[in-house]
């Protein structure tokens, strides 16, 4: 029930953003400024906040398997991207490939992991998110750029979200205690990530003609992202007799819809933002049904 309420909340926020965009209360120029605010301040705070967990030797040993599986998953996504979308339009390919490696595991997955598996599940998911965060803000963001490798590397390494990952690792590894006022500021901004990002998605969707909102390519992606991938993971991990909690967290993480940054990066780098918004919308909508069913399977 908690996962369903969370997803309904996300759709409500998207509807609010759609209303604001459709009525013209938020101009296209303002939307671009909102997206810059997301990438410059809010998302980096969300990333830094996720690293503020106590990482002892004992916890590292217990979560090492989840971390290894998360790394393997990212390599798997990069591998299947070479085959799954070759017949699609180039502008769609970029969004499809990015959305495959970048799920909404942080916005939706963390609360669901906590609801299903308790504090331990939340910890495993937090650690398992590290490889995804690194990949999406390095290889992922480079998908949307059309410059030389040197320029891509410069853009990636100086991106606020990559800098946030570096700061987060320093905080976690060296047990840095931030001043209370700074820590609370980061947590406050981090807590607005889901609300702000989903309203932006709604605003981007407001530019889409409702008569053409249905997209068979987005539906195809949703099947791959929400059904084929998590079921494949479940079968393999069950066959290998991996710990049930680690299996559960890994499968739930693999079953998340497209990350909201899919549409926002497409908008920021003059990509197919409308198709990116459709990927987020359809995969999040279908996850209303697939995640509860998967939860029953895991239990």
N, C-alpha and C positions, 0 to 999 in steps of 0.2 A: 504493500500500500504506500509506503514512504517513497519508493522509486516512482510509482505512478503519479503521486502528488508532485514530485520534483519535475517530472516531465510535463505535467499539465501547467505547472508554474512557468516553465520555459516557453511553452506555446502561448501563454497569456502575455508574457513579456514581448514575444515576437509580434503578437497581434497589436500591442500598444505601439511598437515601433512602426508597424505597417500603417496604423491609423495616423500617426504623426506625419509620416512621409506622404501618405495619400492626400491628407488635408493641406499639405504644403507648410505645416508649422516648422518643419525642419528642412532647410534648403539643401541642395546637393553639395554646395560649398561647405555648409556646416557639417554635413555627414563626413566629408573628407577630413575636416578638422577633428571630429569625434574619433575617427579611425586613427589619426595621428596621435591623439591623446591616449587611445587604447595601447598602441605600440610603444609609446614613449614613457608612459607613467604607470597605467593601471596593470597591464600584463607583466611588466617587469616586477612590480610589487607582488603580484600573485605568484610569480616564480620564486622570488626571494622568500616569501612567506612559507612556501611548500618545503623549503630546505631547513626550516627552523624546527627540526626534530632531533631528539637526543639519539645520537648514533654511537652506541657502545660496541665493543668487540662482540659481546654476546648477541646483540641485535643484528650485527653484520653477518654473523654466521647463520642465524635463523632466516634472514632475508636474502642470502646470497643466491639461493636457487631461484627465487622470484626475479631477482635482478638479471641472472643469466638467461632465464626464459624471455624476459622483456627485451634483452639485447638480440636474442635469436629471432624474436618476433619482428623487430625492426629490419633485420637482414632479410627475413622472409618477405616482408612488404616490398622492399626495394627490388627483390628478385622477381616477384609476380608482376610488378609494375612494367617489366620489360615485355610482358606478353598479353596482359589483360585488355589494354586499351589502344592497341596499335591501329585499329580500324576507325577510331574516332577522330573528329575534327581536332586540329592541333590545339586550338584555344580551350577545348574541352579536356583534352588529354592532360594538360597541366593541372587543371583543377581536380580531375579524377585521380591522378597519381599522388598529388599532395594530400587529398582527402583520405587516401588509402593509408598513408604513413602517419597522418595526423588525425587522430580520433578526438572525440570530446571527452576523453577519459578524465581530465582534471575537473571540468565543470560538472559533469554528470556522474562519472565513474567513482570519484572519491566518496560522495555521499551514499551511493548505492553499495559500495564495498563496506562502508561502516554499518549500514543498515542490515546487510546480509551476514557479515562475518565479524562485526564488532570492532574494537580498537585494533586488534591484531591485523584484521583485514585492511583497515585504513592505513596502517603502517606499511604493510606489504605493497599496497597500491601506490603509496607515496614514493617508495623506493623504486618500484617498477616504472614509474613515470619518468625517471631520470633519463634513460636512453631516448625516449620519445622527445623529451624537451630538447635534448642536444641535437637530434637528427632533424627535427622540424625547423629549428632555427639555424641550421647549417645547410644540409643537402636540400631540405624542404624549401627554404626561402630562395635558394639559388634557382629553383625551378621557374620562378616568376621573373627572373632577370634575363636580359638579352645582351649581356656584356661579356668581356673577356674573363677568363678564370681569375686573373689577378684582380680585376675590378669586383668580381663576385666575392672573392675572398675578403677584400677590403670592406665591402658592404656588410658581409655576414659577420666578420669579426668585430665590427664597430656597431652592430645592431644592438639597441638597448636591451633586447631580450637575451642575447648571448652574453652581454655584460652582466645581466642579472643572474644568469646561470653560473658565471664565474664567481660572482659575489656570494651566491648561495652555497657553492661548494666550499668556499673559504669559511663561511659561517659554520657549516656542518663539520668540516674536517678539523678546524682549529677551535671548535666550541666557543665561538665569539658570541658574547652577550651584548646585544644592541641596547642602547639606552631605552628606557620604557616609553618615552614620548615617541621615539623613532619607530620602535617595534609596533606600537599601537597605531601609528600613522600608516605603516605598511599593511597591517592587518585590515585597517579600515578601508583603504583603497582596494586591497585584494578582495574584500567581501563584495565589492560592487562589480566584479568582473563578469559574472554570469548575467546580471541584470543589464549592464551596459552593452555587452556584446550581443545578446539576443535582441535587444531593441534596435541595434544597428543592423542586424540581419533583417529585421522587419522593415526597416527603412529602405534597405536595398531591394527587398522583395516588392516594395510599393511601386517600383519602376517597371515591374514585370506585368504584362497584360494578363489578367486573370484567365482569359480564354485560352492562353497558351502556357499556363503555369505547369500543366502536366507535361512531364518530360520522361520518355521511356528510358533514356540514358541514365537519368537520375534514379529511376526505379531499378534498373539493372545494377547500378552501383550499390544501392541500398541492400539488394539481395546478397551481393558479394560481401559487403562490409558487415551486415547484421546477421547473416545466416551461414553462408559458406565458410567464412574464415573462423568464427568462433566454434562451429561444429567440428571443423577439421582439427582445431586445437584440442577440443574436448576429447575426441577419439584418440588422438596421438598420446596425450598426457595420461588418459585412462589406461591405455595399452601399456605405457611405461610405468604404471603404478606410482605416479608422482603424488606427493602429499595432497590430500583432498582440499585443504585450505589454499595452498599455493595454486593448485589447478583451478579452483573457483575464482580466485583473484585474476589469474591469467586469462581465463575464458571471458570473464565479465569485462575486463579491459579491452579484449579483442572484439567485443560485441557492441562497442560504443559507436554512435553515429559520427558523421563527418565533423571535424573541428570547426568552430565558428570562424577561425582565422582563414579558412579556405576562401570565403567570400571577401573578407577584409583585405587580404593580401592581393587578391585579384583586382580589387578596386584601387588599392594603393599603387600597384604596378601596371595599371591600364590593361588588365587581363579581362577574362569573361566573368565579371562579377555577378551578373544575373544568373548564369549557370551555376556558379559557386554557391549562390544563395539557394538555388533549387536543390543542390546536393545536401546542404545543411537542413533545409526544410523537410524534404522527403525522408531522408534517413532518420531525422529526429522523430518525425511523425510515425514511421513504421516501427521505430524502437519502442514506442508505447505498447506494442504488442509482442515484439520479439524478446525484450528483456525480461518481462514477467514470466514468459514461457521458459526461457533459459534459466531463470532463477529456480523454477520448479524442478527442472532437470538436474541442476546442481545439488539441490537439497535431497 
